[in-house]
Amino acid sequence: MNLKRACHLRVPVTLVEKVEIKNKASACGLSMAKYMRAVSLGYNIPSVIDSQKIDQLLKINGDLGRVGGLLKMWLTNDVRSKIMSKSEIEDTLYAIRATQHSMLSAIVELKRK
């Protein structure tokens, strides 16, 4: 059911408040009216910026997984694996895992907002 919005609310704000509301609405990808309506009605408004950050982190995490897979595939070739020492390989794998863990923690934190 699509009801036409015919009533208007007048809310006096300062210029600083208006700019802040406009910036927050833009960060959510909403017009000021849609943003103020959603906030006033108590809806949870996810930030577009947070969603973009999550998408970027997930892409990087996927890239790291592919790098790990390529390293594993490379190691199955005995001739090439002799180029790297065991400790270098372990250090590389540890760095990949540590980066993935940090990124996943950041993603979880962003999703909680």
Secondary structure, DSSP 8 states (H G I E B T S, - for coil): --------------HHHHHHHHHHHHHTT--HHHHHHHHHTT-----HHHHHHHHHHHHHHHHHHHHHHHHHHHHTSHHHHTSS-HHHHHHHHHHHHHHHHHHHHHHHHHHH-
